[in-house]
Amino acid sequence: MMKYRCLDEYGEALLPSDLKEILHVGKNTVYKLLEEGKIKSIRIGSSYRIPKQNLIDYLYPEDASNE
């Protein structure tokens, strides 16, 4: 879909630094969103990986509820 085109340059698994860039927020905000589960993520050791679809679900919750 057109509205997801801005994410085309990123891989399927995003890093917290990618979220900072995409959302235009600071590091603390990114980690707060991840720790509170607002953006679902996977932890590998102390590192976070965010499936791109989880970010899309966060940004466009109306699309996720229509599936």
PDB file with SEQRES, HELIX, SHEET and CRYST1 records, atoms N, CA, C and O in Angstrom:
SEQRES   1 A   67  MET MET LYS TYR ARG CYS LEU ASP GLU TYR GLY GLU ALA          
SEQRES   2 A   67  LEU LEU PRO SER ASP LEU LYS GLU ILE LEU HIS VAL GLY          
SEQRES   3 A   67  LYS ASN THR VAL TYR LYS LEU LEU GLU GLU GLY LYS ILE          
SEQRES   4 A   67  LYS SER ILE ARG ILE GLY SER SER TYR ARG ILE PRO LYS          
SEQRES   5 A   67  GLN ASN LEU ILE ASP TYR LEU TYR PRO GLU ASP ALA SER          
SEQRES   6 A   67  ASN GLU                                                      
HELIX    1 AA1 MET A    2  LEU A    7  5                                   6    
HELIX    2 AA2 PRO A   16  LEU A   23  1                                   8    
HELIX    3 AA3 LYS A   27  GLU A   35  1                                   9    
HELIX    4 AA4 LYS A   52  LEU A   59  1                                   8    
HELIX    5 AA5 PRO A   61  SER A   65  1                                   5    
SHEET    1 AA1 3 ALA A  13  LEU A  14  0                                        
SHEET    2 AA1 3 SER A  47  PRO A  51 -1                                        
SHEET    3 AA1 3 ILE A  42  ILE A  44 -1                                        
CRYST1    1.000    1.000    1.000  90.00  90.00  90.00 P 1           1          
ATOM      1  N   MET A   1       0.833  -1.196   0.000  1.00  0.00           N  
ATOM      2  CA  MET A   1       0.000   0.000   0.000  1.00  0.00           C  
ATOM      3  C   MET A   1       0.868   1.246   0.000  1.00  0.00           C  
ATOM      4  O   MET A   1       2.019   1.223   0.435  1.00  0.00           O  
ATOM      5  N   MET A   2       0.308   2.305  -0.484  1.00  0.00           N  
ATOM      6  CA  MET A   2       1.033   3.566  -0.603  1.00  0.00           C  
ATOM      7  C   MET A   2       1.537   4.104   0.731  1.00  0.00           C  
ATOM      8  O   MET A   2       2.665   4.592   0.805  1.00  0.00           O  
ATOM      9  N   LYS A   3       0.734   4.026   1.778  1.00  0.00           N  
ATOM     10  CA  LYS A   3       1.120   4.667   3.032  1.00  0.00           C  
ATOM     11  C   LYS A   3       2.292   3.984   3.724  1.00  0.00           C  
ATOM     12  O   LYS A   3       2.884   4.562   4.636  1.00  0.00           O  
ATOM     13  N   TYR A   4       2.637   2.781   3.316  1.00  0.00           N  
ATOM     14  CA  TYR A   4       3.773   2.089   3.903  1.00  0.00           C  
ATOM     15  C   TYR A   4       5.057   2.295   3.118  1.00  0.00           C  
ATOM     16  O   TYR A   4       6.108   1.797   3.520  1.00  0.00           O  
ATOM     17  N   ARG A   5       4.995   3.009   2.023  1.00  0.00           N  
ATOM     18  CA  ARG A   5       6.159   3.189   1.152  1.00  0.00           C  
ATOM     19  C   ARG A   5       7.347   3.800   1.893  1.00  0.00           C  
ATOM     20  O   ARG A   5       8.492   3.499   1.556  1.00  0.00           O  
ATOM     21  N   CYS A   6       7.109   4.634   2.878  1.00  0.00           N  
ATOM     22  CA  CYS A   6       8.208   5.262   3.620  1.00  0.00           C  
ATOM     23  C   CYS A   6       9.053   4.228   4.366  1.00  0.00           C  
ATOM     24  O   CYS A   6      10.169   4.535   4.785  1.00  0.00           O  
ATOM     25  N   LEU A   7       8.546   3.027   4.535  1.00  0.00           N  
ATOM     26  CA  LEU A   7       9.290   1.979   5.239  1.00  0.00           C  
ATOM     27  C   LEU A   7      10.033   1.039   4.300  1.00  0.00           C  
ATOM     28  O   LEU A   7      10.698   0.110   4.758  1.00  0.00           O  
ATOM     29  N   ASP A   8       9.930   1.266   2.994  1.00  0.00           N  
ATOM     30  CA  ASP A   8      10.546   0.376   2.014  1.00  0.00           C  
ATOM     31  C   ASP A   8      12.062   0.255   2.165  1.00  0.00           C  
ATOM     32  O   ASP A   8      12.631  -0.795   1.866  1.00  0.00           O  
ATOM     33  N   GLU A   9      12.709   1.306   2.620  1.00  0.00           N  
ATOM     34  CA  GLU A   9      14.174   1.278   2.708  1.00  0.00           C  
ATOM     35  C   GLU A   9      14.687   0.490   3.909  1.00  0.00           C  
ATOM     36  O   GLU A   9      15.893   0.287   4.048  1.00  0.00           O  
ATOM     37  N   TYR A  10      13.774   0.044   4.781  1.00  0.00           N  
ATOM     38  CA  TYR A  10      14.170  -0.693   5.974  1.00  0.00           C  
ATOM     39  C   TYR A  10      13.923  -2.179   5.787  1.00  0.00           C  
ATOM     40  O   TYR A  10      13.042  -2.581   5.027  1.00  0.00           O  
ATOM     41  N   GLY A  11      14.704  -2.988   6.481  1.00  0.00           N  
ATOM     42  CA  GLY A  11      14.518  -4.435   6.440  1.00  0.00           C  
ATOM     43  C   GLY A  11      13.259  -4.845   7.190  1.00  0.00           C  
ATOM     44  O   GLY A  11      12.524  -4.000   7.702  1.00  0.00           O  
ATOM     45  N   GLU A  12      13.024  -6.129   7.248  1.00  0.00           N  
ATOM     46  CA  GLU A  12      11.829  -6.653   7.916  1.00  0.00           C  
ATOM     47  C   GLU A  12      11.931  -6.584   9.438  1.00  0.00           C  
ATOM     48  O   GLU A  12      10.910  -6.567  10.126  1.00  0.00           O  
ATOM     49  N   ALA A  13      13.147  -6.545   9.967  1.00  0.00           N  
ATOM     50  CA  ALA A  13      13.360  -6.412  11.407  1.00  0.00           C  
ATOM     51  C   ALA A  13      14.042  -5.073  11.656  1.00  0.00           C  
ATOM     52  O   ALA A  13      15.139  -4.820  11.156  1.00  0.00           O  
ATOM     53  N   LEU A  14      13.389  -4.231  12.423  1.00  0.00           N  
ATOM     54  CA  LEU A  14      13.901  -2.885  12.699  1.00  0.00           C  
ATOM     55  C   LEU A  14      14.658  -2.865  14.023  1.00  0.00           C  
ATOM     56  O   LEU A  14      14.432  -3.698  14.901  1.00  0.00           O  
ATOM     57  N   LEU A  15      15.546  -1.910  14.143  1.00  0.00           N  
ATOM     58  CA  LEU A  15      16.287  -1.656  15.373  1.00  0.00           C  
ATOM     59  C   LEU A  15      15.687  -0.432  16.063  1.00  0.00           C  
ATOM     60  O   LEU A  15      14.994   0.355  15.418  1.00  0.00           O  
ATOM     61  N   PRO A  16      15.941  -0.258  17.358  1.00  0.00           N  
ATOM     62  CA  PRO A  16      15.479   0.953  18.023  1.00  0.00           C  
ATOM     63  C   PRO A  16      15.958   2.238  17.323  1.00  0.00           C  
ATOM     64  O   PRO A  16      15.235   3.234  17.289  1.00  0.00           O  
ATOM     65  N   SER A  17      17.164   2.210  16.773  1.00  0.00           N  
ATOM     66  CA  SER A  17      17.660   3.394  16.057  1.00  0.00           C  
ATOM     67  C   SER A  17      16.822   3.678  14.810  1.00  0.00           C  
ATOM     68  O   SER A  17      16.654   4.835  14.426  1.00  0.00           O  
ATOM     69  N   ASP A  18      16.298   2.629  14.179  1.00  0.00           N  
ATOM     70  CA  ASP A  18      15.398   2.825  13.039  1.00  0.00           C  
ATOM     71  C   ASP A  18      14.104   3.496  13.490  1.00  0.00           C  
ATOM     72  O   ASP A  18      13.595   4.389  12.813  1.00  0.00           O  
ATOM     73  N   LEU A  19      13.576   3.066  14.632  1.00  0.00           N  
ATOM     74  CA  LEU A  19      12.349   3.683  15.149  1.00  0.00           C  
ATOM     75  C   LEU A  19      12.561   5.162  15.449  1.00  0.00           C  
ATOM     76  O   LEU A  19      11.692   5.989  15.170  1.00  0.00           O  
ATOM     77  N   LYS A  20      13.721   5.493  16.021  1.00  0.00           N  
ATOM     78  CA  LYS A  20      14.034   6.906  16.284  1.00  0.00           C  
ATOM     79  C   LYS A  20      13.931   7.720  15.008  1.00  0.00           C  
ATOM     80  O   LYS A  20      13.335   8.797  14.990  1.00  0.00           O  
ATOM     81  N   GLU A  21      14.513   7.199  13.950  1.00  0.00           N  
ATOM     82  CA  GLU A  21      14.542   7.889  12.663  1.00  0.00           C  
ATOM     83  C   GLU A  21      13.144   7.978  12.038  1.00  0.00           C  
ATOM     84  O   GLU A  21      12.747   9.034  11.546  1.00  0.00           O  
ATOM     85  N   ILE A  22      12.412   6.883  12.059  1.00  0.00           N  
ATOM     86  CA  ILE A  22      11.094   6.831  11.435  1.00  0.00           C  
ATOM     87  C   ILE A  22      10.087   7.704  12.177  1.00  0.00           C  
ATOM     88  O   ILE A  22       9.323   8.449  11.563  1.00  0.00           O  
ATOM     89  N   LEU A  23      10.094   7.602  13.516  1.00  0.00           N  
ATOM     90  CA  LEU A  23       9.094   8.311  14.327  1.00  0.00           C  
ATOM     91  C   LEU A  23       9.519   9.724  14.708  1.00  0.00           C  
ATOM     92  O   LEU A  23       8.708  10.498  15.216  1.00  0.00           O  
ATOM     93  N   HIS A  24      10.776  10.063  14.468  1.00  0.00           N  
ATOM     94  CA  HIS A  24      11.319  11.386  14.836  1.00  0.00           C  
ATOM     95  C   HIS A  24      11.139  11.652  16.338  1.00  0.00           C  
ATOM     96  O   HIS A  24      10.636  12.695  16.756  1.00  0.00           O  
ATOM     97  N   VAL A  25      11.570  10.671  17.121  1.00  0.00           N  
ATOM     98  CA  VAL A  25      11.515  10.792  18.575  1.00  0.00           C  
ATOM     99  C   VAL A  25      12.886  10.440  19.139  1.00  0.00           C  
ATOM    100  O   VAL A  25      13.758   9.956  18.417  1.00  0.00           O  
ATOM    101  N   GLY A  26      13.068  10.684  20.413  1.00  0.00           N  
ATOM    102  CA  GLY A  26      14.331  10.393  21.065  1.00  0.00           C  
ATOM    103  C   GLY A  26      14.446   8.947  21.515  1.00  0.00           C  
ATOM    104  O   GLY A  26      13.481   8.183  21.482  1.00  0.00           O  
ATOM    105  N   LYS A  27      15.652   8.593  21.935  1.00  0.00           N  
ATOM    106  CA  LYS A  27      15.952   7.231  22.374  1.00  0.00           C  
ATOM    107  C   LYS A  27      15.077   6.818  23.558  1.00  0.00           C  
ATOM    108  O   LYS A  27      14.576   5.694  23.597  1.00  0.00           O  
ATOM    109  N   ASN A  28      14.892   7.720  24.520  1.00  0.00           N  
ATOM    110  CA  ASN A  28      14.090   7.379  25.697  1.00  0.00           C  
ATOM    111  C   ASN A  28      12.646   7.068  25.310  1.00  0.00           C  
ATOM    112  O   ASN A  28      12.036   6.156  25.870  1.00  0.00           O  
ATOM    113  N   THR A  29      12.102   7.815  24.366  1.00  0.00           N  
ATOM    114  CA  THR A  29      10.737   7.569  23.919  1.00  0.00           C  
ATOM    115  C   THR A  29      10.626   6.222  23.225  1.00  0.00           C  
ATOM    116  O   THR A  29       9.661   5.489  23.439  1.00  0.00           O  
ATOM    117  N   VAL A  30      11.596   5.896  22.407  1.00  0.00           N  
ATOM    118  CA  VAL A  30      11.596   4.602  21.720  1.00  0.00           C  
ATOM    119  C   VAL A  30      11.590   3.471  22.746  1.00  0.00           C  
ATOM    120  O   VAL A  30      10.768   2.559  22.654  1.00  0.00           O  
ATOM    121  N   TYR A  31      12.490   3.519  23.715  1.00  0.00           N  
ATOM    122  CA  TYR A  31      12.567   2.441  24.694  1.00  0.00           C  
ATOM    123  C   TYR A  31      11.327   2.380  25.579  1.00  0.00           C  
ATOM    124  O   TYR A  31      10.928   1.297  26.009  1.00  0.00           O  
ATOM    125  N   LYS A  32      10.724   3.511  25.851  1.00  0.00           N  
ATOM    126  CA  LYS A  32       9.477   3.526  26.627  1.00  0.00           C  
ATOM    127  C   LYS A  32       8.365   2.815  25.844  1.00  0.00           C  
ATOM    128  O   LYS A  32       7.630   2.007  26.411  1.00  0.00           O  
ATOM    129  N   LEU A  33       8.242   3.114  24.544  1.00  0.00           N  
ATOM    130  CA  LEU A  33       7.233   2.454  23.708  1.00  0.00           C  
ATOM    131  C   LEU A  33       7.461   0.943  23.677  1.00  0.00           C  
ATOM    132  O   LEU A  33       6.504   0.170  23.724  1.00  0.00           O  
ATOM    133  N   LEU A  34       8.707   0.528  23.597  1.00  0.00           N  
ATOM    134  CA  LEU A  34       9.035  -0.895  23.549  1.00  0.00           C  
ATOM    135  C   LEU A  34       8.787  -1.570  24.898  1.00  0.00           C  
ATOM    136  O   LEU A  34       8.190  -2.645  24.954  1.00  0.00           O  
ATOM    137  N   GLU A  35       9.238  -0.951  25.967  1.00  0.00           N  
ATOM    138  CA  GLU A  35       9.096  -1.543  27.300  1.00  0.00           C  
ATOM    139  C   GLU A  35       7.641  -1.626  27.744  1.00  0.00           C  
ATOM    140  O   GLU A  35       7.260  -2.560  28.450  1.00  0.00           O  
ATOM    141  N   GLU A  36       6.825  -0.657  27.335  1.00  0.00           N  
ATOM    142  CA  GLU A  36       5.402  -0.674  27.690  1.00  0.00           C  
ATOM    143  C   GLU A  36       4.590  -1.575  26.767  1.00  0.00           C  
ATOM    144  O   GLU A  36       3.396  -1.778  26.989  1.00  0.00           O  
ATOM    145  N   GLY A  37       5.228  -2.110  25.741  1.00  0.00           N  
ATOM    146  CA  GLY A  37       4.532  -3.004  24.825  1.00  0.00           C  
ATOM    147  C   GLY A  37       3.636  -2.307  23.824  1.00  0.00           C  
ATOM    148  O   GLY A  37       2.840  -2.956  23.146  1.00  0.00           O  
ATOM    149  N   LYS A  38       3.756  -0.990  23.722  1.00  0.00           N  
ATOM    150  CA  LYS A  38       2.939  -0.252  22.746  1.00  0.00           C  
ATOM    151  C   LYS A  38       3.344  -0.611  21.321  1.00  0.00           C  
ATOM    152  O   LYS A  38       2.505  -0.668  20.422  1.00  0.00           O  
ATOM    153  N   ILE A  39       4.628  -0.850  21.126  1.00  0.00           N  
ATOM    154  CA  ILE A  39       5.131  -1.415  19.879  1.00  0.00           C  
ATOM    155  C   ILE A  39       5.706  -2.772  20.261  1.00  0.00           C  
ATOM    156  O   ILE A  39       6.681  -2.851  21.008  1.00  0.00           O  
ATOM    157  N   LYS A  40       5.109  -3.823  19.756  1.00  0.00           N  
ATOM    158  CA  LYS A  40       5.558  -5.172  20.112  1.00  0.00           C  
ATOM    159  C   LYS A  40       6.921  -5.446  19.497  1.00  0.00           C  
ATOM    160  O   LYS A  40       7.197  -5.094  18.350  1.00  0.00           O  
ATOM    161  N   SER A  41       7.764  -6.089  20.304  1.00  0.00           N  
ATOM    162  CA  SER A  41       9.134  -6.345  19.860  1.00  0.00           C  
ATOM    163  C   SER A  41       9.600  -7.699  20.366  1.00  0.00           C  
ATOM    164  O   SER A  41       8.923  -8.363  21.151  1.00  0.00           O  
ATOM    165  N   ILE A  42      10.768  -8.083  19.899  1.00  0.00           N  
ATOM    166  CA  ILE A  42      11.417  -9.316  20.318  1.00  0.00           C  
ATOM    167  C   ILE A  42      12.740  -8.921  20.949  1.00  0.00           C  
ATOM    168  O   ILE A  42      13.487  -8.118  20.389  1.00  0.00           O  
ATOM    169  N   ARG A  43      13.032  -9.485  22.117  1.00  0.00           N  
ATOM    170  CA  ARG A  43      14.325  -9.219  22.748  1.00  0.00           C  
ATOM    171  C   ARG A  43      15.253 -10.384  22.512  1.00  0.00           C  
ATOM    172  O   ARG A  43      14.900 -11.546  22.712  1.00  0.00           O  
ATOM    173  N   ILE A  44      16.438 -10.041  22.086  1.00  0.00           N  
ATOM    174  CA  ILE A  44      17.502 -11.023  21.916  1.00  0.00           C  
ATOM    175  C   ILE A  44      18.634 -10.548  22.821  1.00  0.00           C  
ATOM    176  O   ILE A  44      19.367  -9.619  22.482  1.00  0.00           O  
ATOM    177  N   GLY A  45      18.764 -11.188  23.960  1.00  0.00           N  
ATOM    178  CA  GLY A  45      19.699 -10.692  24.969  1.00  0.00           C  
ATOM    179  C   GLY A  45      19.204  -9.345  25.453  1.00  0.00           C  
ATOM    180  O   GLY A  45      18.076  -9.223  25.930  1.00  0.00           O  
ATOM    181  N   SER A  46      20.040  -8.347  25.331  1.00  0.00           N  
ATOM    182  CA  SER A  46      19.635  -6.999  25.740  1.00  0.00           C  
ATOM    183  C   SER A  46      19.228  -6.142  24.543  1.00  0.00           C  
ATOM    184  O   SER A  46      18.973  -4.947  24.692  1.00  0.00           O  
ATOM    185  N   SER A  47      19.166  -6.746  23.367  1.00  0.00           N  
ATOM    186  CA  SER A  47      18.836  -6.011  22.142  1.00  0.00           C  
ATOM    187  C   SER A  47      17.375  -6.224  21.751  1.00  0.00           C  
ATOM    188  O   SER A  47      16.805  -7.292  21.971  1.00  0.00           O  
ATOM    189  N   TYR A  48      16.790  -5.192  21.173  1.00  0.00           N  
ATOM    190  CA  TYR A  48      15.426  -5.268  20.664  1.00  0.00           C  
ATOM    191  C   TYR A  48      15.451  -5.416  19.148  1.00  0.00           C  
ATOM    192  O   TYR A  48      16.289  -4.829  18.463  1.00  0.00           O  
ATOM    193  N   ARG A  49      14.521  -6.209  18.643  1.00  0.00           N  
ATOM    194  CA  ARG A  49      14.239  -6.284  17.211  1.00  0.00           C  
ATOM    195  C   ARG A  49      12.738  -6.099  17.067  1.00  0.00           C  
ATOM    196  O   ARG A  49      11.951  -6.710  17.791  1.00  0.00           O  
ATOM    197  N   ILE A  50      12.356  -5.257  16.132  1.00  0.00           N  
ATOM    198  CA  ILE A  50      10.955  -4.932  15.942  1.00  0.00           C  
ATOM    199  C   ILE A  50      10.546  -5.353  14.538  1.00  0.00           C  
ATOM    200  O   ILE A  50      11.001  -4.756  13.562  1.00  0.00           O  
ATOM    201  N   PRO A  51       9.697  -6.370  14.416  1.00  0.00           N  
ATOM    202  CA  PRO A  51       9.202  -6.709  13.089  1.00  0.00           C  
ATOM    203  C   PRO A  51       8.489  -5.504  12.470  1.00  0.00           C  
ATOM    204  O   PRO A  51       7.701  -4.831  13.135  1.00  0.00           O  
ATOM    205  N   LYS A  52       8.768  -5.244  11.215  1.00  0.00           N  
ATOM    206  CA  LYS A  52       8.194  -4.075  10.541  1.00  0.00           C  
ATOM    207  C   LYS A  52       6.669  -4.046  10.665  1.00  0.00           C  
ATOM    208  O   LYS A  52       6.074  -2.980  10.819  1.00  0.00           O  
ATOM    209  N   GLN A  53       6.046  -5.216  10.596  1.00  0.00           N  
ATOM    210  CA  GLN A  53       4.584  -5.274  10.694  1.00  0.00           C  
ATOM    211  C   GLN A  53       4.090  -4.741  12.040  1.00  0.00           C  
ATOM    212  O   GLN A  53       3.013  -4.149  12.109  1.00  0.00           O  
ATOM    213  N   ASN A  54       4.867  -4.945  13.114  1.00  0.00           N  
ATOM    214  CA  ASN A  54       4.462  -4.429  14.426  1.00  0.00           C  
ATOM    215  C   ASN A  54       4.470  -2.906  14.447  1.00  0.00           C  
ATOM    216  O   ASN A  54       3.615  -2.296  15.090  1.00  0.00           O  
ATOM    217  N   LEU A  55       5.407  -2.291  13.765  1.00  0.00           N  
ATOM    218  CA  LEU A  55       5.417  -0.838  13.663  1.00  0.00           C  
ATOM    219  C   LEU A  55       4.222  -0.359  12.844  1.00  0.00           C  
ATOM    220  O   LEU A  55       3.580   0.630  13.200  1.00  0.00           O  
ATOM    221  N   ILE A  56       3.927  -1.047  11.763  1.00  0.00           N  
ATOM    222  CA  ILE A  56       2.772  -0.684  10.931  1.00  0.00           C  
ATOM    223  C   ILE A  56       1.488  -0.797  11.760  1.00  0.00           C  
ATOM    224  O   ILE A  56       0.619   0.071  11.674  1.00  0.00           O  
ATOM    225  N   ASP A  57       1.364  -1.858  12.559  1.00  0.00           N  
ATOM    226  CA  ASP A  57       0.180  -2.023  13.414  1.00  0.00           C  
ATOM    227  C   ASP A  57       0.063  -0.886  14.423  1.00  0.00           C  
ATOM    228  O   ASP A  57      -1.042  -0.440  14.732  1.00  0.00           O  
ATOM    229  N   TYR A  58       1.200  -0.417  14.936  1.00  0.00           N  
ATOM    230  CA  TYR A  58       1.195   0.702  15.883  1.00  0.00           C  
ATOM    231  C   TYR A  58       0.788   2.006  15.188  1.00  0.00           C  
ATOM    232  O   TYR A  58      -0.006   2.779  15.724  1.00  0.00           O  
ATOM    233  N   LEU A  59       1.330   2.239  14.008  1.00  0.00           N  
ATOM    234  CA  LEU A  59       1.056   3.480  13.287  1.00  0.00           C  
ATOM    235  C   LEU A  59      -0.359   3.535  12.714  1.00  0.00           C  
ATOM    236  O   LEU A  59      -0.966   4.604  12.646  1.00  0.00           O  
ATOM    237  N   TYR A  60      -0.882   2.378  12.302  1.00  0.00           N  
ATOM    238  CA  TYR A  60      -2.191   2.308  11.634  1.00  0.00           C  
ATOM    239  C   TYR A  60      -3.070   1.262  12.326  1.00  0.00           C  
ATOM    240  O   TYR A  60      -3.373   0.226  11.735  1.00  0.00           O  
ATOM    241  N   PRO A  61      -3.486   1.523  13.577  1.00  0.00           N  
ATOM    242  CA  PRO A  61      -4.259   0.511  14.303  1.00  0.00           C  
ATOM    243  C   PRO A  61      -5.598   0.179  13.648  1.00  0.00           C  
ATOM    244  O   PRO A  61      -6.110  -0.925  13.833  1.00  0.00           O  
ATOM    245  N   GLU A  62      -6.171   1.104  12.891  1.00  0.00           N  
ATOM    246  CA  GLU A  62      -7.445   0.833  12.225  1.00  0.00           C  
ATOM    247  C   GLU A  62      -7.298  -0.248  11.163  1.00  0.00           C  
ATOM    248  O   GLU A  62      -8.245  -0.994  10.914  1.00  0.00           O  
ATOM    249  N   ASP A  63      -6.138  -0.348  10.534  1.00  0.00           N  
ATOM    250  CA  ASP A  63      -5.900  -1.394   9.541  1.00  0.00           C  
ATOM    251  C   ASP A  63      -5.815  -2.767  10.212  1.00  0.00           C  
ATOM    252  O   ASP A  63      -6.322  -3.754   9.679  1.00  0.00           O  
ATOM    253  N   ALA A  64      -5.177  -2.824  11.375  1.00  0.00           N  
ATOM    254  CA  ALA A  64      -5.011  -4.096  12.086  1.00  0.00           C  
ATOM    255  C   ALA A  64      -6.362  -4.617  12.584  1.00  0.00           C  
ATOM    256  O   ALA A  64      -6.584  -5.828  12.616  1.00  0.00           O  
ATOM    257  N   SER A  65      -7.258  -3.718  12.969  1.00  0.00           N  
ATOM    258  CA  SER A  65      -8.558  -4.146  13.492  1.00  0.00           C  
ATOM    259  C   SER A  65      -9.500  -4.590  12.379  1.00  0.00           C  
ATOM    260  O   SER A  65     -10.494  -5.258  12.661  1.00  0.00           O  
ATOM    261  N   ASN A  66      -9.223  -4.242  11.126  1.00  0.00           N  
ATOM    262  CA  ASN A  66     -10.073  -4.618  10.007  1.00  0.00           C  
ATOM    263  C   ASN A  66      -9.722  -5.983   9.420  1.00  0.00           C  
ATOM    264  O   ASN A  66     -10.445  -6.491   8.564  1.00  0.00           O  
ATOM    265  N   GLU A  67      -8.620  -6.581   9.873  1.00  0.00           N  
ATOM    266  CA  GLU A  67      -8.196  -7.869   9.301  1.00  0.00           C  
ATOM    267  C   GLU A  67      -8.992  -9.010   9.871  1.00  0.00           C  
ATOM    268  O   GLU A  67      -8.769 -10.163   9.503  1.00  0.00           O  
TER     269      GLU A  67                                                      
END                                                                             
